[in-house]
Amino acid sequence: MPHVHVARPVLAAACLMLLGGCLRVPQESASLSAMDATEVTAGELQMRVYEAGRRISYVIEHSADSIAARSADSGVRRLTLRWKLAAIPLVEEASLRSDPVVAVADLWALTMQLSDFVRRGDGRAVFGEYQPLAIAACDSIERIAAEVAGRLRPGGRPTAKDEQNLRAWAEQHPIQGRGLARQSILSTDWRVLSITETSLTGTVASIQRSLAGVTNRMGYMNEGIFKRVTWQTELAALELIPPLVEQTQAALLGGKLFDAITDQRVASFAALAMEREAVLGSFRGERVAVLEAMRAERGVVLEALRSERGIVLEALHGERVATLEALTNERIATLATADSMMQRSIDHAGAVAGRLLFWTFVGLTTMVVAGGLVATLAIRAWRTAPGRQRA
């Protein structure tokens, strides 16, 4: 018998594996199939609405932190902690609905409810002068939810009728109180909620989406559990410490201890004021003495600099005169040297020209004499020629 009990779970698991291998799990939920949606699958839509919930939670947290950082009012800081602790779980629950279409609609409706809450609802004045930051954050999260809702329409954007109907529903079901008590889409008679899975494969797909929802819920817990513990601690501190301080002050006011502390405090401040005046007077006298000493030293230094300047100027003048005189002598010597060199060059050129003329004359004379001799010899040779004698 023990073996039979062990075999039954194994047999059931084998049957589920066989069904999963033989049957095709549909990619759409029953509500998604009933709508005129795009080609988005139920798994994709579930993941998109989960990521939208994470983004919306971050926007709410960031806006609350910004308001708390800017405000000096402890009451406003407490309200920002309550805002995060109440709004973020509502966002997570809306995005984790088992049917992705219902999750999209509920998340979009929640953002509209939050927007109405901070604009004209019970939360219209909770953050005082920083209320516009909360309104801007609600506008942002409403746009994020509308982007996901647009995946349910062929054009990629929700129709005006979709937004009008959902906004009318949000106005009819406002968020109540600072604890953010709200009604969800699941509390209304919405026709899509009557659509159920009828096939075995649809049931298997629904189980898969439920498992994915559990995984997403664990993701939310991993991301936010420590933050929420911190926020709860801060809220407890802000709510418990002021009453304790007031009770302590009241107890001290009723006895002599507080009077003694007050007298001691007054005496201490009076002594500190006297010490302050004495120290300031001493500093003032020291300052005047230091300034006088610096002024005297400055006069001595300026006089020494003036005398040194006169000496330096005289020395520079003497050096300048000596330098100019030396330059003049050098210039005269240079000009004399250049003149003598020019004269020698002229004499050398005259001598060269004389020699050139002399040798030119000698050459011309030689040529003339040689020409005369040649002519004389030619005439004599012509006269003594044999034919000339016979004639």
Salt bridges, closest charged atoms under 4 A:
GLU44 OE2 - ARG48 NE 3.08
GLU44 OE2 - ARG151 NH2 3.17
GLU51 OE1 - ARG54 NH1 2.91
GLU61 OE1 - LYS227 NZ 3.08
ASP65 OD1 - LYS84 NZ 2.76
GLU92 OE2 - ARG228 NH2 2.57
GLU93 OE2 - ARG217 NH1 2.86
ASP106 OD2 - ARG97 NH2 2.86
ASP106 OD1 - ARG182 NH2 2.95
ASP116 OD1 - ARG120 NH2 2.73
ASP139 OD1 - ARG119 NH2 2.48
GLU142 OE2 - ARG167 NH2 2.27
GLU147 OE1 - ARG55 NH1 3.93
ASP162 OD2 - ARG153 NE 2.77
GLU163 OE2 - ARG167 NH2 3.03
GLU197 OE2 - ARG209 NH2 3.20
GLU223 OE2 - ARG54 NE 2.82
GLU239 OE2 - ARG82 NH2 2.21
GLU277 OE2 - ARG276 NH1 3.45
GLU292 OE2 - ARG295 NH1 2.84
GLU303 OE1 - ARG306 NH1 2.57
